[in-house]
């Protein structure tokens, strides 16, 4: 998602916002993971999504995942804006990306069984 008023012919990195909270900008000081068609999830939203979906055994998707563009029969998370959906597979893949990134002190929740 783009910040309101963004010039489509001159999009800057700070004009790109998290699809799930609509607040966090894809700036150099914010951990983010990009999905298909410019979708984006910030580290804070990813942490919430991980806590909600990673260890659920059952559940079905409410719709097509914003990150991978697939409808999967598994738990998903929609964030505070409830306009974007991330499937459990993308949550886990995105968590792996941020967990391995040397630029961020980000780790997925570890207090789960």
DRENGU-406303 format. One record per residue: x negated, y, z negated of N, C-alpha, C, O in turn. Coordinates in Angstrom, 1 decimal. Atoms other than C-alpha are relative to their C-alpha. Example, Ala and Ser with C-alpha at 12.3 -4.5 7.8 and 13.67 -1.06 7.14 Angstrom:
% DRENGU-406303
[[-0.9 -1.2 0.0] [-12.3 -4.5 -7.8] [-0.9 1.2 0.0] [-1.9 1.2 -0.7]]
[[0.9 -1.1 0.0] [-13.7 -1.1 -7.1] [0.8 1.1 -0.8] [0.3 2.2 -0.9]]
***
This chain:
% DRENGU-406303
[[-0.9 -1.2 0.0] [0.0 0.0 0.0] [-0.9 1.2 0.0] [-2.0 1.2 -0.5]]
[[0.8 -1.2 -0.1] [-1.2 3.5 0.7] [0.6 1.1 -0.9] [1.8 1.2 -1.1]]
[[-0.4 -1.2 0.8] [-1.0 6.6 -1.6] [0.9 0.8 0.9] [0.7 1.0 2.1]]
[[-1.0 -0.9 -0.8] [1.9 8.9 -0.6] [-0.8 1.2 0.6] [-1.7 1.8 -0.1]]
[[0.7 -1.1 -0.7] [0.7 11.5 1.9] [-1.3 -0.4 0.7] [-1.9 0.5 1.2]]
[[1.2 0.4 -0.7] [-2.1 9.4 3.3] [0.1 0.2 1.5] [1.1 -0.1 2.1]]
[[0.0 -0.2 -1.4] [-3.1 10.4 6.8] [-0.4 -1.4 0.6] [-1.5 -1.9 0.4]]
[[0.3 1.3 -0.6] [-2.8 7.1 8.8] [-1.2 0.0 1.0] [-1.7 -1.1 1.3]]
[[1.2 -0.1 -0.9] [-5.6 8.3 11.1] [-1.3 0.2 -0.7] [-2.3 0.2 -0.1]]
[[1.2 -0.2 0.8] [-8.0 8.9 8.2] [0.2 -0.5 -1.4] [0.1 0.2 -2.4]]
[[-0.2 0.7 1.3] [-7.3 6.4 5.4] [-1.4 -0.1 -0.7] [-2.3 -0.7 -0.1]]
[[1.2 0.2 0.8] [-9.9 6.6 2.7] [0.2 -1.1 -1.0] [1.3 -1.5 -1.3]]
[[-0.1 1.2 0.9] [-10.7 3.8 0.3] [0.8 0.3 -1.2] [1.6 -0.6 -1.7]]
[[-0.8 -0.4 1.1] [-9.1 5.7 -2.6] [1.4 0.2 0.3] [2.2 0.4 -0.6]]
[[-1.4 -0.1 -0.4] [-5.9 6.0 -0.6] [0.7 -1.4 -0.1] [1.9 -1.4 0.0]]
[[-0.6 1.3 0.0] [-5.4 2.2 -0.8] [0.3 -0.4 -1.5] [-0.6 -0.4 -2.3]]
[[-0.4 0.3 1.3] [-3.5 1.1 -3.9] [0.4 -1.4 -0.2] [0.8 -2.1 0.8]]
[[-0.4 1.4 0.3] [-2.7 -2.2 -5.6] [1.5 -0.1 0.4] [2.3 0.7 0.0]]
[[-1.4 0.3 -0.4] [0.5 -3.7 -4.1] [0.9 -0.3 -1.2] [2.1 -0.3 -1.1]]
[[-0.7 0.6 1.1] [1.5 -5.0 -7.5] [0.4 1.0 -1.1] [1.4 0.9 -1.7]]
[[-0.3 -1.0 1.0] [1.3 -2.0 -9.8] [0.2 1.4 0.7] [0.8 2.3 0.1]]
[[-0.2 -1.2 -0.7] [1.1 0.8 -7.2] [-0.8 1.2 -0.6] [-0.7 2.3 -0.3]]
[[0.8 -1.1 0.7] [-1.4 2.7 -9.5] [-1.5 -0.1 0.3] [-2.1 0.9 0.6]]
[[1.4 0.2 -0.2] [-4.9 1.2 -9.2] [-0.4 0.2 1.4] [0.1 -0.4 2.3]]
[[0.5 -0.3 -1.3] [-6.8 2.6 -6.3] [-1.2 -0.9 0.3] [-1.9 -1.3 -0.7]]
[[1.1 0.9 -0.4] [-9.3 0.5 -4.4] [-1.3 0.9 0.1] [-1.8 1.2 1.2]]
[[1.2 -0.9 0.1] [-12.2 2.7 -5.6] [-1.2 -0.9 -0.4] [-1.1 -2.0 -0.8]]
[[1.3 0.8 0.4] [-15.8 1.7 -6.4] [0.0 -0.4 -1.4] [-0.8 -1.3 -1.8]]
[[0.0 0.4 1.4] [-15.0 1.5 -10.1] [1.2 -0.9 -0.4] [1.4 -1.1 -1.6]]
[[-1.2 0.9 0.2] [-11.9 -0.8 -9.8] [-0.2 -1.4 0.6] [-0.3 -1.4 1.8]]
[[0.1 1.4 -0.6] [-12.2 -4.6 -9.4] [1.3 -0.3 0.8] [2.4 -0.2 0.2]]
[[-1.2 0.3 -0.9] [-9.8 -5.5 -6.5] [-0.3 -1.1 0.9] [-1.5 -1.4 1.3]]
[[0.2 1.1 -1.0] [-9.3 -8.4 -4.1] [1.0 0.3 1.1] [2.2 0.6 0.9]]
[[-0.8 -0.3 -1.2] [-8.0 -7.9 -0.6] [0.6 -1.2 0.6] [0.0 -2.3 0.6]]
[[-0.7 1.1 -0.7] [-5.4 -10.2 1.1] [0.2 0.4 1.4] [-0.5 1.2 2.0]]
[[-0.3 -0.2 -1.4] [-4.0 -10.3 4.6] [0.7 1.4 0.2] [1.4 1.9 -0.7]]
[[-0.6 -1.3 -0.5] [-2.9 -7.1 6.4] [-0.2 1.1 -1.0] [0.8 1.9 -1.3]]
[[0.4 -1.0 0.9] [-4.6 -4.9 3.8] [0.7 0.0 -1.3] [0.6 0.9 -2.1]]
[[-0.6 0.1 1.3] [-2.7 -6.2 0.8] [-1.2 0.0 -1.1] [-2.3 -0.3 -0.7]]
[[1.1 -0.2 1.0] [-4.6 -5.6 -2.5] [0.6 -0.3 -1.4] [1.7 0.1 -1.7]]
[[-0.4 0.2 1.4] [-4.4 -6.8 -6.1] [-1.2 0.5 -0.9] [-2.3 0.1 -0.6]]
[[1.0 -0.5 0.9] [-6.3 -5.0 -8.9] [-0.3 -1.0 -1.1] [0.5 -2.0 -1.3]]
[[0.4 0.9 1.0] [-8.1 -6.8 -11.7] [1.0 -0.1 -1.2] [1.2 -1.2 -1.7]]
[[-1.0 0.0 1.1] [-5.5 -5.8 -14.3] [1.2 -0.9 0.4] [1.7 -1.7 -0.4]]
[[-1.2 0.8 -0.4] [-2.6 -7.2 -12.3] [-0.4 -1.5 0.2] [0.4 -2.3 -0.1]]
[[0.4 1.4 -0.2] [-4.6 -10.3 -11.4] [-0.1 -0.7 -1.4] [0.3 -1.9 -1.5]]
[[0.0 0.7 1.3] [-5.1 -11.0 -15.1] [1.3 -0.3 -0.5] [1.5 -1.4 -1.0]]
[[-1.4 0.4 0.4] [-1.4 -10.8 -15.8] [0.5 -1.1 0.9] [1.2 -2.0 0.3]]
[[-0.5 1.0 -0.9] [-0.6 -12.9 -12.7] [-0.6 -1.4 -0.4] [0.0 -2.4 -0.4]]
[[0.7 1.2 0.4] [-3.2 -15.5 -13.9] [0.7 -0.6 -1.2] [1.0 -1.8 -1.3]]
[[-0.6 0.5 1.3] [-1.7 -15.7 -17.4] [1.4 -0.5 0.2] [1.8 -1.5 -0.4]]
[[-1.4 0.4 -0.3] [1.8 -16.1 -15.9] [0.0 -1.3 0.8] [0.9 -2.1 0.5]]
[[-0.1 1.1 -1.0] [1.1 -18.7 -13.2] [-1.0 -1.1 0.0] [-0.6 -2.2 0.4]]
[[1.0 0.9 -0.2] [-2.1 -20.5 -13.5] [0.2 -1.4 -0.6] [-0.2 -2.4 0.0]]
[[-0.2 1.3 0.7] [-1.0 -23.3 -15.9] [1.4 -0.5 0.1] [1.7 -1.5 -0.6]]
[[-1.3 0.5 -0.1] [2.6 -23.6 -15.0] [0.0 -1.2 1.0] [-0.6 -1.2 2.0]]
[[0.0 1.2 -0.8] [3.4 -27.0 -13.6] [1.2 0.0 1.0] [1.1 -0.6 2.1]]
[[-1.2 -0.1 -0.9] [6.8 -26.2 -12.0] [0.3 1.4 0.3] [0.0 2.3 -0.5]]
[[-0.5 -1.3 -0.4] [8.4 -23.3 -10.3] [0.0 0.1 1.5] [-0.7 -0.6 2.2]]
[[0.0 -0.2 -1.4] [9.2 -22.1 -6.9] [-0.1 1.5 0.3] [0.2 2.4 -0.5]]
[[0.2 -1.4 -0.4] [8.4 -18.9 -5.0] [1.3 0.7 0.3] [2.2 0.1 0.8]]
[[-1.1 -0.8 -0.3] [10.8 -16.1 -4.8] [0.0 0.5 1.5] [1.0 1.1 2.0]]
[[0.2 -0.5 -1.4] [9.5 -15.3 -1.3] [-1.4 -0.2 0.5] [-2.2 -0.9 0.0]]
[[1.3 0.1 -0.7] [6.5 -14.9 1.0] [-1.0 0.8 -0.8] [-0.8 1.9 -1.3]]
[[1.1 -0.5 0.8] [3.2 -14.2 -0.8] [-0.6 1.2 0.8] [-0.8 1.1 2.0]]
[[0.6 -1.3 -0.6] [1.9 -10.6 0.0] [-1.4 -0.2 0.4] [-1.9 0.4 1.3]]
[[1.5 0.1 -0.2] [-1.7 -11.8 -0.1] [-0.3 -1.0 1.2] [-1.1 -0.7 2.0]]
[[0.3 1.0 -1.1] [-1.6 -14.9 2.2] [1.1 -0.1 1.0] [0.9 -0.8 2.1]]
[[-1.1 -0.1 -1.0] [1.7 -14.3 4.0] [0.7 -1.4 0.1] [1.4 -1.6 1.2]]
[[-0.7 1.3 -0.1] [3.0 -17.8 3.2] [1.0 -0.2 -1.1] [0.9 0.5 -2.2]]
[[-1.0 0.4 1.0] [6.0 -19.1 1.3] [-0.4 -1.3 -0.5] [-0.3 -2.3 0.2]]
[[0.4 1.3 0.6] [4.8 -21.8 -1.1] [0.9 -0.4 -1.1] [1.5 0.5 -1.8]]
[[-0.9 0.5 1.1] [6.8 -24.0 -3.4] [-0.8 -0.2 -1.3] [-1.2 -1.3 -1.7]]
[[0.7 0.0 1.2] [4.9 -23.1 -6.5] [0.3 1.3 -0.8] [0.9 2.3 -0.2]]
[[-0.2 -1.3 0.7] [5.0 -20.4 -9.3] [-0.6 1.2 0.7] [-1.7 1.1 1.3]]
[[0.6 -1.3 -0.5] [4.4 -16.8 -8.3] [0.2 1.1 -1.0] [0.8 0.9 -2.1]]
[[-0.1 -1.1 0.9] [4.2 -13.4 -9.9] [0.2 1.2 0.9] [-0.3 1.4 2.0]]
[[-0.3 -1.1 -0.8] [5.6 -10.1 -8.7] [-0.4 1.4 -0.5] [-0.2 2.4 0.1]]
[[0.5 -1.3 0.5] [4.1 -7.4 -10.9] [1.1 1.0 -0.5] [2.3 0.6 -0.5]]
[[-1.0 -1.0 0.6] [5.7 -4.3 -12.4] [0.8 0.7 1.1] [2.0 1.1 0.8]]
[[-0.8 -0.6 -1.1] [6.9 -2.9 -9.0] [1.0 -0.9 0.6] [2.0 -0.5 1.1]]
[[-0.9 1.1 -0.5] [8.6 -6.2 -8.1] [0.3 0.1 1.5] [1.4 -0.2 2.0]]
[[-0.1 -0.1 -1.4] [8.1 -5.5 -4.4] [-1.0 -0.9 0.7] [-0.9 -1.1 1.9]]
[[1.1 0.9 -0.5] [5.0 -7.7 -3.9] [0.0 -1.3 -0.8] [0.3 -1.3 -2.0]]
[[0.1 1.3 0.6] [4.6 -11.4 -4.6] [-1.4 -0.6 0.2] [-1.9 -0.5 1.3]]
[[1.3 0.8 -0.2] [1.4 -13.4 -5.2] [0.3 -1.4 -0.5] [0.7 -1.7 -1.6]]
[[-0.2 1.4 0.4] [1.5 -17.2 -5.2] [-1.2 -0.5 -0.9] [-2.2 0.2 -1.0]]
[[1.0 0.5 1.0] [-0.4 -19.3 -7.7] [-1.3 -0.3 0.7] [-2.4 -0.1 0.2]]
[[1.2 0.3 -0.8] [-2.9 -20.4 -5.0] [-0.9 1.3 0.2] [-2.1 1.3 0.0]]
[[0.7 -1.2 -0.2] [-3.8 -16.8 -4.2] [-0.5 0.6 -1.3] [-1.6 1.2 -1.4]]
[[0.5 -0.4 1.3] [-4.0 -16.0 -7.9] [-1.3 -0.6 -0.4] [-2.3 0.0 -0.8]]
[[1.2 0.7 0.4] [-6.5 -18.7 -8.5] [-1.2 0.3 0.9] [-2.3 0.5 0.5]]
[[1.0 -0.4 -0.9] [-8.5 -17.8 -5.4] [-0.6 1.4 -0.3] [-1.8 1.6 -0.3]]
[[0.4 -1.4 0.3] [-8.6 -14.1 -6.3] [-0.7 0.0 -1.3] [-1.7 0.8 -1.4]]
[[0.7 0.1 1.3] [-9.6 -15.0 -9.9] [-1.4 -0.5 0.2] [-2.4 0.0 -0.4]]
[[1.3 0.6 -0.3] [-12.5 -17.0 -8.5] [-0.9 1.1 0.7] [-2.1 1.2 0.3]]
[[0.8 -1.1 -0.7] [-13.6 -14.0 -6.3] [-0.5 1.0 -1.1] [-1.7 1.3 -1.1]]
[[0.4 -1.0 1.0] [-13.6 -11.5 -9.2] [-0.9 -0.6 -1.1] [-1.8 0.0 -1.6]]
[[0.8 0.6 1.0] [-15.1 -14.0 -11.6] [-1.5 -0.2 0.4] [-2.4 -0.1 -0.4]]
[[1.3 0.2 -0.6] [-18.1 -14.6 -9.3] [-0.7 1.3 0.3] [-1.9 1.3 0.5]]
[[0.6 -1.3 -0.4] [-18.6 -10.9 -8.4] [-1.0 0.5 -1.0] [-0.7 0.6 -2.2]]
[[1.0 -0.5 0.9] [-21.8 -9.5 -9.9] [0.3 1.4 -0.4] [-0.3 1.9 -1.4]]
[[-0.2 -1.4 0.3] [-20.5 -6.0 -9.9] [1.1 0.2 -1.1] [1.2 1.4 -1.6]]
[[-1.1 -0.2 0.9] [-17.6 -6.6 -12.3] [-0.2 -0.9 -1.2] [-0.7 -2.0 -1.1]]
[[-0.1 0.8 1.2] [-17.3 -7.8 -15.9] [1.4 -0.4 -0.2] [2.1 0.1 -1.0]]
[[-1.4 0.5 0.0] [-14.1 -9.6 -15.2] [0.0 -1.5 -0.2] [-0.8 -2.2 0.5]]
[[-0.1 1.4 0.1] [-13.1 -13.0 -16.4] [1.5 -0.3 -0.2] [2.2 0.4 -0.8]]
[[-1.4 0.4 0.2] [-9.8 -14.8 -16.2] [0.2 -0.4 -1.4] [-0.7 -0.8 -2.1]]
[[-0.3 0.4 1.4] [-8.0 -15.6 -19.4] [-0.5 -1.4 -0.3] [-0.4 -2.3 0.5]]
[[0.6 1.3 0.3] [-9.7 -18.5 -21.2] [0.7 -0.6 -1.2] [0.4 -1.7 -1.6]]
[[-0.6 0.5 1.2] [-7.3 -19.0 -24.1] [1.2 -1.0 0.3] [2.1 -1.1 -0.5]]
[[-1.1 0.9 -0.4] [-5.1 -21.5 -22.2] [-0.5 -1.5 -0.2] [-1.7 -1.7 -0.2]]
[[0.4 1.4 0.2] [-5.1 -25.3 -22.8] [-0.5 -0.6 1.3] [-0.9 -1.8 1.3]]
***
